[in-house]
């Protein structure tokens, strides 16, 4: 599939499913932002870096921030995988129709891959971008609470950025694997049938 046609399918899919996709992207970006802020503060030189405390008790605070980021990571995995599963329930019939109309499994996989990459890019760019600025605000709040003089300058943590990208790249890769398996690209009729059964069960409930 050429890039122009692929882009058209991706845009069409996002427009058709914007009612569920937009909340998913917002929630994803906020999850990225939360994890990045905690990671950034944990590795912030204004708190603790190179085994040096910026103030008394800074090492303990850095450890607690690191632990908090791991808790956020755990819930991010559960939340985004569940949200992605809910998002795909409404798309099974759409993907099944692509197969019925003659689109190959490879083409459908390419669409899902492009969509997932775009979703990951949006969430991570927005989350890290906003988190970089809110990180300074959270640092000022922390300094205010512990009675320290505020610091100047905007800090960007390369370690926090790397950890955030790796974590959410893995999460979205898992979402992609689930999406490909759930629509059963080799059996579009079964995909449409299962989508109808899911809708019927939801309506009955």
Secondary structure, 3 states (H helix, E strand, C coil): CCHHHHHHHHHHHHHHCHHHHHHHHHHHHHHHHHHHHHHHHHCCCCCEECCEECCCCHHHHHHHHHHHHHHHHHHHHHHHHHHHHHHHHCCHHHHHHHHHCCCCHHHHHHHHHHHHHHHHHHHHHHHHHHHHHHHHHHHHHHHHHHCCCCCCCCCCCHHHHHHHHHHHHHHHHHHHHHHHHHHCCCCHHHHHHHHHHHHHHHHHC
